[in-house]
Amino acid sequence: MIKIPPFDVTKQFELIGEELNKTVTAVLASGHYVGGEHVTQFETEFAQYIGTEFGVACNSGTDALYLALRSLDIGAGDEVITTPFTFFSSAEVIDMVGAKPVFVDIEAHSFNIDLALVEQAITERTRAILPVHLFGRPVDMTQLMAIARKHSLYVIEDCAQATGATWADRKVGSIGDIGCFSYYPTKNLGCCGDGGLVTTKDAAIAQKIRVLREHGSPQRYYHDYIGMNSRLDAIQAAILRVKLPYLDKWNFLRKAIADRYQQSLQYLEGIVLPADCAGSVWNQYTIQICNRDRNAIQAKLKELGVISMIYYPLPLHLQKVYDYLGHGKGSFPVTEAVSDRVLSLPMFPELSDEQQDIVVDALKQCLI
Ligand SMILES: *Cc1c(COP(=O)(O)O)cnc(C)c1O
């Protein structure tokens, strides 16, 4: 039985394993495992790639978001607007700093926060908007920045799924006040473990995050804040430095695969294809199954050897942990409808035409 996985991170190792082995061995031999040249170089190289001033590496995308909120002194009594249709981290960090997540429904075609609904969610307590460029697709940052500026709100971009994505010729993570990236292995640029980074044009924010990620300590053994230990390992930085030059090519391949799905699936009845978007980097290729049992189709695809994924089966406002916000079913109808319909098909840069044809044929069989 041929199995087409939803992603396959081993393929990159086949491609650049020799380079990776060399750099990792050199780090091991150097004895510099925490901090050092690879980390600072990668921070500079990544900030340059994104087109912004500063990069501050940390231990995960979640930490990047947490540190971003902390650097802006967002905490108890504050509200932060975000989407209920995202990975849990985007909202979790808001609670971690003691603030309150305020959810705003999404647009069905983009899966992203519905900007037409943002203004009515703003209150006196709102401090920031935290848009998520979900599945690699950029939020309309022109419109979002206009709303934020009008109401003097910070913008923290969750770029975890969108490394390299562009809005109006600028990379996401260079447009808001702060950009937050994850290098979890299945992201567009992934390391071999956990990793993250914060981008900003603001020197003071960058400096505050550098201090917060190191126990709130601007100088060793002197502590100005309660911080944390959130450093990117030297080995992971070295791996990311090898991989970064390949990122545009890998994103280009993802786009070609997405285009090919769009072509091959366009006449299939009963599904809605993801809306085209020039700046997307296609972390996921996500269709919506209409008027059919999505879970049954996923099970049948699996029988045919194709593994698909459901991102995300339960919207955040309906998670047990958010009972305290008091949102019942029906609070965010678009999010709820979409989460019952979504199905993400196999998507990774090395997915071959033959593998993709198998996915398309299997899906056709399931929809007959
Ligand atoms: C992966 C992800 C995160 C968290 O990144 P980690 O590195 O896993 O902590 C945050 N937000 C979104 C949208 C993500 O997909």
The ligand as an ORCA input file, in Angstrom:
! r2SCAN-3c Opt
* xyz 0 1
  C       3.469     26.201     15.243
  C       2.696     27.380     15.600
  C       2.972     28.144     16.749
  C       3.923     27.714     17.815
  O       5.205     27.399     17.420
  P       6.082     26.385     18.302
  O       7.460     26.576     17.737
  O       5.537     25.015     18.047
  O       5.986     26.788     19.713
  C       2.265     29.311     16.948
  N       1.316     29.711     16.095
  C       1.008     29.004     14.999
  C      -0.047     29.515     14.083
  C       1.663     27.806     14.721
  O       1.327     27.095     13.644
*
